[in-house]
Amino acid sequence: MRKTNFFSKFFKNISHLINSLLEKNLNKLNFKNLSYLFKNNKIILTFVAFFVIFISYLLLPTFYSQSDISKELKIELQKKFDVNFEFSAKIRYNFFPRPHFIITSSTIFDKKKEISKINKLTIFVSLDNLFSFKNINIKDLIFEDANFNLSKENHNFFIQLLSKNFKDGNLTIKNSNIFFKNSEHEVLFINKIKNMKYYYDPKELKNIFVSDNEIFNIPYSIKSYFNGKKSKIFSQIDLNLMKFKIENELTINDEKKIGKADFVLNKKKYGAGYEIKKKYFEFHIYDRKEQPSIRYKGKFNLKPFYANLEGDLEEINFVNLFGSNAIIADLLKTEIFNSKNIDFKLEINANYLHKNFQFQNINFRAKIQEGLIDTDNTKFKWKNFAEFEVLESLIFVKNGELILDGKLKININDSDEIYKFLLTPKNYRNKIKQIDLNFTYNFDQNIAELKHIKIDNIINKDVSKILNNLILKKNNLKNKIYFKNLLNEALKNYAG
């Protein structure tokens, strides 16, 4: 042991000596001094000797047995991260640019359950104590091409890592995947890790976790850290593509986790509160400043997995939900919701349609079941004149564009008032009780195709031909004039 300490101190002194000599003389070097230095054989030989000894010291780990190296690395990793590693038989050692070991095909276990398989694990070690591998000090770790399997039992694996000691080294994860699975071990979704890093910030005196990721083909970044008592975790999530930012605070205890969040969506600020228990995740969303009456609430049940979201609004804006730049539209286009593992229901009640108060009592419903997405049983009214209901609908993606296909049932409560609103000539005002039609609507192009139009159970081909191709415009006034003219033309053909 004394010999080990002696050699360790000896090589440290050599390193300090070389550094001090370089610092003192490097700036003084010129052509004459340099030529003198090369002519002086003693200096060159001394430098070469030091260099050879130093390289020999760095090469010492190559003489250790693979089993000893594997055993000591596992012990140190278990102490550092409180998880168990299993390595492949072959471990490679390199000393450039720093002493490190490279292990292909390693596995992480937590409570005897496999969490991750790592194709390439790089372990950087301290320059000290290379004489005695039992005193090895692990510095930095790099995981590359790793697959992590998380479920209800170990979902907080990455949060637990944040509480470990990173004062003497960082943990980096590159080009890896996180597979989130349900209780039946079916994959719910995949999070791609582009670059993840755990490190200690000496200025803020805390561990920090930063990561660039991709989920559902949507890139996002996250930054997290604990408070001083480690009773709360703070996170900042940024989805630049969708102009969506979240600042989150989560209080942690054994029974449940309570959180609150502030987020910005398209420059609008919202707030949220939520609660996480073993079997469910429950939340509510509110707009603090602009429209405090807006409320959303929802619940995700984890076993079995299903979710529902409910909201009560003064008015609803379908452009924000399904427009070409809307978050939901982007998510639907990724076709991630076409998984048979997802069971989701959405119900939003609103008094009015945005910028069109003539459409009232809107009950928007959507669900995702067995890989299919529909808006069946969505209902709304046009004043007291008519009631609308969507049936047998389906939302899908075609050529990169979002499409809604379905049937529309229209019950006419007061055809006379409708004729007055449309300024329809009196000789074309036939009594109408019900209209049924098939429709296809392209959200990206704002084009609606109406087919098989039945008026009181009778198909009129001329009416269908006129209303077959509707092109909706962004200007609301233009749409009103356009609709009136088109409907009056159809009513004239219906009246004969």
Secondary structure, DSSP 8 states (H G I E B T S, - for coil): -HHHHHHHHHHHHHHHHHHHHHHHHTTT--HHHHHHHHH-HHHHHHHHHHHHHHHHHHTGGGGS-HHHHHHHHHHHHHHHHS-EEE--S-EEEE-SSS-EEEEEEEEEEETTEEEEEEEEEEEEE-STT-S-GGG--EEEEEEEEEEEEE-TTTTTHHHHHTTS--TT--EEEEEEEEEEE-TT--EEEEEEEEEEEEEEETTTTEEEEEEEEEETTEEEEEEEEE-TTSSEEEEEEEEGGGTEEEEEEEEE-SS-EEEEEEEEETTEEEEEEEEE-SSEEEEEEE-SSS-TT-EEEEEEEETTEEEEEEEEEEEE-HHHHHSTT-HHHHHHHTTGGG-TT--EEEEEEEEEETTEEEEEEEEEEEEEETTEEE-TT-EEEETTTEEEEEEEEEEEEETTEEEEEEEEEEEES-HHHHHHHHT--GGG-----EEEEEEEEETTTTEEEEEEEEETTEE-HHHHHHHSEEE--S-HHHHHHHHHHHHHHHHHHHH-
